[in-house]
Amino acid sequence: MTTPAREIEMVWHDLTPRLLEVARVRRVTPRTVRVTLTGEDLDGFCYAAPDDHVKVFFPEPGAELPVMPTLGPDGLEPPPPGSPRPTFRDYTVRHLRPERRELDIDFVLHGHGPAGVWAAQAAPGQQLGVLGPRGSNINPMNFDWYLFAGDETALPSLAAWLEKVPAGVPVFAFVDVADAAEEQDLTVTADTTLVWLHRDTSIDGGHLERAIRGLEVPPGAGYCWVAGEAGSLKPIRRYLRTIGLPRDWVEVDGYWKRGTVNLDHHDDDED
């Protein structure tokens, strides 16, 4: 029997700044808002992998339009001296419906920061800037089993991963959220074990790590994807390196860092 190729391929996309308009706003949970963006600028938008992420540019308080980025040969360029600086944060894509020119982005409401403050008052007709995705990690989706885990910031990608796994393949998913009210209705197959972990019942906040360590790793070729707060992922990253999978089959990304204003996605520094 021929062993299937299980290489993760990186595909790069052209960077195009896009000015989009809010079409709809929906409260998915008490702390999560889904904003649907639309506009002709969505034509040609590339969304190829569950963890594809974009930079979202927000208007300054009192302004209608965001300051859009300037691109150079090496990506984003700093604005000229004295010019306003773009205000942006990184977000993963939740859905893309190209035939309707619609892009969904989920925002976690945490009461501070430009993204959370904007999302709390978001309304149809407002405008945002979007840049990216810069590239996509293409997974062949032919592994023997999958492990997905993360917190609210990882939930859009995690949900998209669950929607891609073929039927009949074992999946283990652990989602760390504030409480039971933050659970979402996710699409899963009969072979998916989905476990919601609630921080309001956690003693020390380490339940995501304990859940992953408590999993009896199945035989065969597995793929692991974990994302969330960078500091809490360090012991998880170290543990997953010990279970015998090739390095490219284990992806652990810091999506944010406690005490830091912003952290670009795909922070997988060595520790």
C-alpha positions in Angstrom: 0.0 0.0 0.0 1.3 3.4 -0.9 1.7 5.8 2.0 -0.1 9.1 1.3 1.9 12.3 1.1 1.3 14.5 4.1 3.2 17.6 3.4 1.9 21.0 4.6 2.3 23.4 1.6 2.7 27.1 2.1 1.0 29.1 -0.7 1.6 32.9 -0.9 -1.0 35.5 -2.0 -0.7 39.0 -3.3 -1.4 41.6 -0.7 -4.2 44.0 -1.6 -5.7 46.6 0.8 -9.5 46.4 0.8 -12.0 49.0 2.1 -15.1 47.1 3.1 -18.5 48.0 4.5 -20.4 46.3 7.4 -23.4 44.5 6.0 -24.6 42.7 9.2 -23.7 42.4 12.9 -24.8 39.3 14.9 -24.1 38.5 18.5 -23.0 34.8 18.4 -22.5 34.6 22.2 -22.7 37.2 24.9 -19.0 37.9 24.3 -18.6 37.3 20.6 -19.8 39.4 17.7 -19.8 38.3 14.1 -19.4 41.1 11.6 -20.2 40.5 8.0 -18.2 42.7 5.6 -19.0 43.3 2.0 -17.9 45.3 -1.0 -16.5 45.1 -4.5 -13.0 45.1 -3.0 -13.7 41.5 -1.9 -13.2 40.3 -5.5 -10.1 38.2 -5.6 -9.9 37.7 -1.9 -8.0 34.5 -1.1 -9.2 32.2 1.7 -7.6 28.8 1.4 -6.9 27.4 4.9 -8.8 27.4 8.3 -6.1 29.5 10.0 -5.9 32.2 7.3 -5.7 35.6 9.0 -6.0 39.2 7.9 -5.1 42.6 9.4 -8.2 44.6 10.1 -7.8 48.4 10.1 -10.1 50.4 12.4 -11.2 54.1 12.2 -9.9 56.4 14.9 -12.6 57.5 17.4 -14.9 60.0 15.7 -13.6 59.1 12.2 -15.7 57.4 9.5 -12.8 55.7 7.6 -9.8 53.8 8.7 -6.3 54.9 7.9 -5.3 52.4 5.2 -1.9 50.8 4.9 0.9 51.7 2.5 2.6 48.7 0.9 6.2 48.5 -0.2 8.3 45.7 -1.7 8.7 44.2 1.8 5.1 44.6 3.0 3.7 47.3 5.3 5.6 50.6 5.3 5.5 53.2 8.1 3.6 56.3 7.3 5.4 59.6 6.5 6.4 61.7 9.6 3.4 63.6 10.9 0.9 61.4 9.1 -1.7 59.4 11.1 -0.7 55.8 11.8 -3.0 52.9 10.8 -4.8 51.2 13.7 -5.0 47.4 13.1 -5.2 44.0 14.7 -4.9 40.5 13.4 -8.0 38.3 13.0 -8.8 34.9 11.5 -11.4 34.5 8.8 -14.6 32.8 9.9 -16.4 32.5 6.5 -16.0 33.7 3.0 -18.9 33.7 0.5 -17.3 35.1 -2.6 -20.5 34.7 -4.7 -22.2 37.1 -2.3 -19.1 39.3 -1.7 -19.4 38.5 2.1 -16.6 38.0 4.6 -17.3 37.1 8.3 -15.0 38.0 11.1 -15.7 37.2 14.8 -14.7 39.7 17.5 -14.3 38.8 21.1 -15.7 41.6 23.3 -13.2 42.2 26.2 -14.1 45.8 27.0 -10.9 47.5 25.9 -8.6 48.0 22.8 -9.6 49.5 19.4 -11.0 46.2 18.1 -13.1 45.3 21.0 -14.4 48.9 21.5 -15.3 49.1 17.8 -17.0 45.7 17.6 -19.2 46.5 20.6 -20.8 49.4 18.7 -20.5 48.0 15.1 -23.4 48.7 12.9 -24.3 48.2 9.2 -22.8 50.9 6.9 -19.6 51.4 8.9 -16.3 50.7 7.1 -13.2 48.8 7.9 -10.0 48.1 6.1 -8.7 44.5 5.5 -5.3 43.4 4.3 -4.4 39.7 3.6 -4.2 36.9 4.0 -0.5 36.9 3.2 -0.3 33.2 2.8 -2.0 29.8 3.5 -0.8 26.6 5.1 -2.5 24.0 2.9 -3.2 20.8 4.8 -3.9 17.7 2.6 -6.6 16.6 5.2 -5.5 13.0 4.8 -4.2 12.3 8.3 -5.3 9.4 10.4 -6.5 11.6 13.3 -6.6 15.3 14.3 -6.2 17.3 17.5 -7.5 20.9 17.6 -7.5 23.1 20.7 -7.7 26.8 21.6 -9.5 29.6 23.3 -12.1 32.1 22.0 -9.5 33.8 19.8 -8.8 30.5 18.1 -12.4 29.5 17.8 -13.0 30.8 14.2 -10.1 28.8 12.9 -10.9 25.8 15.1 -14.5 25.8 13.8 -13.3 25.9 10.2 -10.9 23.0 10.8 -13.8 20.9 12.1 -15.8 21.7 9.0 -12.9 20.4 6.7 -12.2 17.0 8.3 -13.5 14.1 6.2 -16.2 11.9 7.8 -14.8 8.8 9.4 -11.6 10.4 10.7 -11.2 10.7 14.5 -11.0 14.3 15.8 -10.4 15.5 19.3 -11.2 19.2 20.0 -10.8 21.1 23.2 -12.2 24.7 23.4 -11.3 27.0 26.4 -14.0 29.6 26.9 -15.1 31.8 29.8 -18.3 29.9 30.7 -21.1 27.7 29.3 -22.8 30.8 27.7 -19.7 31.1 25.3 -20.2 27.7 23.7 -21.1 27.8 20.0 -23.0 25.5 17.8 -20.1 23.9 15.7 -20.4 21.5 12.8 -18.8 18.2 13.7 -18.9 14.6 12.4 -19.9 11.5 14.3 -16.2 10.8 14.8 -15.5 14.1 16.6 -15.0 14.4 20.4 -15.7 18.0 21.2 -15.0 19.1 24.8 -15.8 22.6 26.1 -13.6 23.8 29.0 -14.9 26.6 31.2 -12.6 29.0 32.9 -15.1 29.9 35.6 -14.7 26.3 36.9 -11.0 26.0 36.5 -8.8 26.1 39.6 -5.6 27.4 38.0 -6.4 28.1 34.3 -4.3 25.1 33.1 -7.2 22.9 32.0 -6.4 23.2 28.3 -3.0 21.7 28.9 -4.4 19.0 31.2 -7.0 18.1 28.6 -4.4 17.6 25.9 -2.0 15.7 28.2 -4.9 13.5 29.2 -5.7 12.5 25.7 -4.6 9.0 24.8 -2.9 9.7 21.5 -4.3 7.3 18.7 -2.0 5.3 16.5 -1.1 6.4 13.1 -0.3 9.8 11.5 -1.9 12.7 13.4 -2.0 16.4 13.0 -2.2 18.8 15.9 -3.3 22.5 15.8 -3.4 24.6 18.9 -3.8 28.4 19.3 -4.5 30.9 22.0 -2.6 33.0 24.6 1.1 32.7 23.9 2.2 32.1 27.5 -0.2 29.3 28.2 0.8 27.5 25.1 4.5 27.0 26.0 4.0 23.9 28.1 1.5 22.5 25.5 4.1 23.1 22.7 6.8 21.3 24.7 4.5 18.3 25.5 3.3 17.9 21.9 7.0 17.7 20.7 7.4 14.6 22.8 4.6 12.5 21.3 6.6 11.5 18.2 5.0 13.4 15.4 7.1 15.2 12.7 7.6 18.9 13.5 5.5 20.0 10.5 2.5 18.0 11.8 2.4 20.0 15.1 1.3 23.7 14.8 1.1 25.7 18.1 0.4 29.4 17.5 0.3 32.3 20.0 -2.7 34.5 18.8 -2.3 37.0 21.7 -0.1 37.6 24.7 -1.3 38.6 28.2 -0.1 42.1 28.9 0.7 42.9 25.3 -1.3 45.3 23.1 -1.1 43.2 20.0 0.6 40.1 18.8 0.8 39.0 15.1 -0.6 35.5 14.4 1.7 32.6 14.0 4.0 33.4 16.9 5.6 30.0 17.4 8.9 31.0 19.0 11.1 28.3 20.4 11.1 28.0 24.2 
